[in-house]
Amino acid sequence: MTERASTKSDTGKKERLVALRPMAPIVPPINVSGRALMVVIAIMSFLCAITLGAVTMVQEKAEAWQGDISREITIQIKPVDDLDMEAALTEVRSIVLSFPGALTAEIVDRASTARLLEPWLGEGFDMDELPVPRLVIVTIDETAPPDFAIIRQNLADAVPAATLDDHRAWAGRLISMARITVFIGVGILSLMFATTMLTVIFATRGAMDGNRHIVEVLHFVGAETRFIASEFQKRFLLIGMKGAAVGGGTAAAAYVLLGVWQSNTMATVLNDQVTALFGRFTLSSAGYFGIIGIIILISAMTAITTRLTVIRTIREIDRQRADPSLAEIG
């Protein structure tokens, strides 16, 4: 009885010791090579996200500009001798609104015209001393626009100094410019993705080479290839997700902060110059979803590369065991 009690007591102590002993992970925590891989993934994710956001903004801005141009036409009245400008503006407005498809017609007053010319002529100039044309901005129905040829003919008969500009030339140039810009942006983004893929692949392989001895030990003790690949894949998937999340999150935060800065510093010289050069830093939901897609894509690419590298490493180990001369050559 005493021996049995002693045996049970020893067994209970061993079970408690085993239960208290921490289980070490099969694949060790992130090491130096893993940290380097995470930094590389974060940098490439940031660059890809910034490029994707820029392409998205350019495309959306081009579509918005195209929509604004296609919804408006402009009638310009040049000042000539014996012309009552105010009466001519009112008459032009009435003629245009008489056509179906013309929704509104707004006369640009003298104060608004002066503000349009202030960047070139400065403040306080006398409009009566210069032959400044006046404008009538007409909003049209995009689905059923008016007949521009008939409008031009009626304007020529009633107010010869009036000319109609339907912006078709500008719209065509804008569409061509937008397509070229988006095409260049997509090309740059494709090169960024290709560079990111190659960088992540080589960085992942380099990190895996530092853990080759772990693969060898697991393989020699009888662990299946699928199990080894799965363990490394989970470890490096976490590394890829952390790095991609940091890079993509930083890019998204940069766009948010730039948008907030532009909103809070309106009507300042620096803001006007930045807006004139780069436009508004407003990224739509499509751009943010694209950044999330980049994070998922890079994380999955890291995991797949890890799995394939582990499988290739195990095959090399098997070949070297079958033919020791290969190990000597390596």
C-alpha positions, 0 to 999 in steps of 0.5 A: 500500500505504501509503495502504491501511495508513493507511486501515485504521489510521484506520478501526480507530481510529474503530471503537475510538473508537466502541466506547469511546464510551458510549451515552447513553439515548434517554430521559434519566435521572430528573430533578426531575419524575421524582423528584417523581413517585417521591415521590408514588407512594411516599406513595400506595402507603404509604397504600394498603398501610396501609389494606389491611393494616388492613382485612385485620386487621379482617376476620381478627380478626372471623372469629376472634372469630366462630369462638371465640364459635360454639365455646363456650357459657357456663353461669352459676350465680347465688349464692342462699341454701342453694346449695352452689356447688361441688356445683352447678358439678359437677352442671351440668358433668355434665349438659352433658357428657351431651349429644352435641355437648358436647365439654368443660366447664371450671369457672372456679375462684375464682382465675380468677373473681377475676382476671376481676373485678380490673379493676373491683374491684381486688386482694384483695377477698373473693368471699364478701362479694359475690354473684359468679356462677360460670361453666362454659365449654362447648366444643361441636361446631360441625358438630353442636351440642347441643340448647340448649333441652333443656339449658336445661330440664334445667338448670332442673329440676336447678339453677334458679340456672343459666342458659345463654348460647349467645352467639347474640345476641353472635354476631349483633351481632359479625357485623353489626359486622364486616360494617359495619367491613369495608364501611367499610374497603373503601370507604375503600380504594376511595377511596384507590385512586381517589385514587392512580390520579388522583394518579399519572395527573396526576403522570405527565402532569406529568412527561411534559410536562417531556420533551415536547421529547424526544418532539418530537425523536424524532418529527421524526427519524423514530422510530416512535410505538410505539418512543418510547412503549416507551422512555418506558414502560420509564423511567417503569415503573422510576420507578413500581416504585421508588416503589411498592416504597418505599411498600409496603415501608415499610408492610409493615416498619411492620406487622412492627416493630409486631408485634415490638414487641408481642411483646417488650413484653407485660404492659406498660401501653402495650402493653395500651392499644394492644392494647385500642384496635387489637388485635394488629398481626399481618398474615397472608400475604394482607395481604402478598400484597395489598401486593405486588399494590398495588405491581404495580398502581401500577407498571403504572398508571404505565407505561400512563399514560406510554404513553397520554400519549406517544401523545397528545403525538405526535398533538398534534404531528402535528395542529399540523404539519398545522395551524400555527394550533393551535400558535399557539392553544396 
